[in-house]
Amino acid sequence: MTSDVLLVDRSGGVLTLTLNRPDRLNALSGELADACATQLEQATTYDDVRVVVLRGAGRAFCAGADIRGDDGPLDRSAVDRANRIVRAVTRLDRPVVAVVHGSAAGVGCSLALACDLAVVSESASFLLAFARLGLMPDGGSTATVAASIGRARAMRMALLADPLTGREAYDAGLVSHLCDDDALEAVVADVVGRLLSSAPLGLAATKRAVNAAAYASLDAALERERTGQAMLLRTADAAEGMRAFAQRRRPEFRGE
């Protein structure tokens, strides 16, 4: 099954969702976000699906929200769409595997880190770019990043917008698997094959238990991010940040 912005393949027990806007580094438009969330929500009804794989077409996983797109100015609806995807991933009773090559930035980073396993290549990079726009992290990343790598490293990523390479993300405990670029597909096939051979009810129970322990505050974090982002989106600094991004220059923030 194919659509313009999301490629959907359902075969061999695996539902593969490919973000398909390679010319925009798979930046999340409203259409793409809604299509991805719908597929993830429906996955629980597919008796033939035991694993979900999420990946990006072209040179990147996902460059974040589509600030330059046709949806109009970035607003609360973009946050709501991101939250919907993250909730669908974490609540799904099947393991979700992110396959990350190239950039996973902004909400793209949040989405990759919400997945149960992340297989990343050496060329991958992870960036919470929100500070560069005068915004705050969303997509649950204020909870998921801190849960994975601790407060100090989470603050560095969030406050300074310091990127991590694939290896740095792996060494920090942010992602589960690291491989050479040319070995990515083989490692993904091995991970997915091991999941397919496991007991699905056991995997579902394990996912619920680990997420309950690690992400007990995820829903509260999503709501805090939604409230904070809605306020920040109305500020002059956020408007300046998005103008600067579009003009490829450094923003001049004034605390307004």
N, C-alpha and C positions, 0 to 999 in steps of 0.2 A: 504494500500500500504506500502511495506517495502523495505528498502535498507539496505546495510550493516551498514552504518554510520548515517543514518537519518531515523527515523521512521515517517511515514506520515499517519495520520488518518483524514479523511474528512467525518464527519457525524454530523447530528443534528445541522447544521448551524455553526459548529466549525471546523476549520482546526488546528489540533494539530501536532506540529513539535517537535519531541523528539531527541535531540542530543544523539547519541547511540554509544559512545566509553567509556563505563563505566570503562574498565580496564585502561584507560588513563585519568580518571576523565573528559571525554568529551572534552579534549583539541582539539582545532580547527586545523585539518589538512586541506590541500588545498581542498581535496575531500569533506570533511564535510562542509567547508565554502561555497564552490560553490553550493552544494546541497541545503543548507539552504537559500542562497540568491535567487536561482532560484525559490524555492517554495514561498518565500515571494513576489517576483516580479510577479509570476503567480497568486497569491491569488486575486488580483484585478479583474481578469477575471472570477472568480468563482461566479456565481450568487447565489449559495446555501451557500456561506460562509459569515457569518456576524461577526465572531470573530476569531482571531488567538491566539493560546496558544503556547508558546515556553517554553520548559522544558528540563531537562537533565535526562538521565537514570542513575541508580545506586546511588552512594553516593554524587554526586555533580551536580551543574548546569553546570559549565564549568570552567576548570582550566586555561584557556587562550590559547595562541598559542602553538602548538605542537613543542616545541623546540627540543625534543629528537626524533622526528618522522622521516619518510622516505622522507620528502619533500626536504631534504637538508638544508643548513644553512638558518636561518631566513633572509628574504630580503624584498624588497619593495613590492613584490607580496603579502606577508602576510598582509601588511597594506592596499593594494588595496582591498583585499578580505574583510577585516574587514569593510572598508568604504562602500563597496557595500552592506553588510548586514545592516549596520546602516541606509544608505539611503533608503533601501527597507522598513525597519521598519517605519521610520518616514514619508515616502511619501505614504505609504499604506493607502487607504481610509477606512480601517476597524481598530477597536481597537486591539492592540496587548498586550497580557497579559503574563508577565514573571512569571514562577513559580520557585522559588529559594529555594532549600534546599542544605545544604553543601556549598561548596566553589563556589564563583563567583569571579574569579581572572583575572587580566590582561584584555585582550580583552573580556573575559567572563563577567567581571564586566561592561565593556563598553557596551556590548550587552544588558545585563539585564537592565541597566539604560536608554537605548534608548527606551525601550518599554513604552507603554502608562500607564500601571499599572503594579506593581510588587507585587505579593503575596509571602511573605517570611516567612520561619519558624524561630523559635528561634535559631535553630542550623545553620542557614545560616551565611555566612561571606562574606564581600565585601573587595576586596584588589586590589588597583592599584599597581601592583608589579613591574612596569617598572623600577623604580629607582634602584631596586636590581640587574638589569641586565645592568645598564649603559645606559638605554633608557629613552624615554619620553612616557607619556600616549598617546594612539591613540584610534581609534574607536569613535572619537567625545567626549571622556570623558573630555577633557579640557574645553569643552563647557557645556556638560550636567551636570557634577558634580557641577561646579560653579553655574549654573543656579538653581540647586536644593538646595544646602546647603551653598552657598556663597563662597567668595574667600578664607577666612581664613581656613575653613575646607577643601576646595578643595586642597589648598596648603599642608595641613598636610597629606592628603591621597596621594598626588602625589609626594611630595618631600621626605617624611619620609617613605612612603609605610606602613603607619599604617593601619592595618585592622579594619573594623567595624563589630561588631556582627549584627545579624539581628535586635535585639532590638535597638542598637545604630544607625543603618541605618534608622530605622523607626522614632526614636525620633529626628533625625537630619533632617527629611523631605526628605530623599533620596529615600524612597520607600513608596508605598501607603498603604500596608496592612501587618500586622504582626499577626502570630498565633502560637499556640503550634504545635509541630511537628505532633502530632496525629490528629490535626484538619485541616491540610493543604488542603487535598482534599475536605473537606466540604466547606471551605472558597473559594477555587477556583471555585467549582461548583456554589456557591451563586453569586460570582462576574460575572462569565460567564453567568449565568442565567439572571441576571439583565441587562447585556449588550444585550443579545438576545431579551429581551422584550422591548428594547428601539428602537426608530425610527432610522434606519440606516443612513438616510440622515442627521439627526440632529447630530448623533455621528461623522459622517465624517466632517461636517462643524465645529463642536466643536474642533476636533482634529487639523484641519488645522489652526484654529484661535489661539489656545493655543500654538501650535508649532511655529507659525509665531511670536508670542510675546516672548516666552521663548527661542526659538532656532533660532533667526534671524541670528546669526553668525555661525550656525552649519557648513554650507558648507565651509566658510572661515577657521573654525577650523580644519575641515578634511584635507584641503589642507595644512595648516600650519603643522599639525601633520605629514602628508605624507612627506613633505620636510624635516622637522626636523629629523624624524625617519630615512629617507634615509641617511642623513649625519651621524647620530649617529651609524647606523649599520656598517659603515666603520671604526669606531674607534677601537683602541686597548682595550679601556675600555669595549665596548660592547662584544668584543670577550672574554675578561676575565670574564665578567659577565655570559655569557652563559657557559663557561667552568666550572666556579664555581658552577653554577646551576646543571650541569650534574654531577659534582663530590660531590655535597651536602656539599659545604664549603662556607665560607665567601669570597667574591671577594676582590681583592686588586686593587683598582682603582688608576690610576696615572695621570689622566687628559690628556690622549693621544688618 
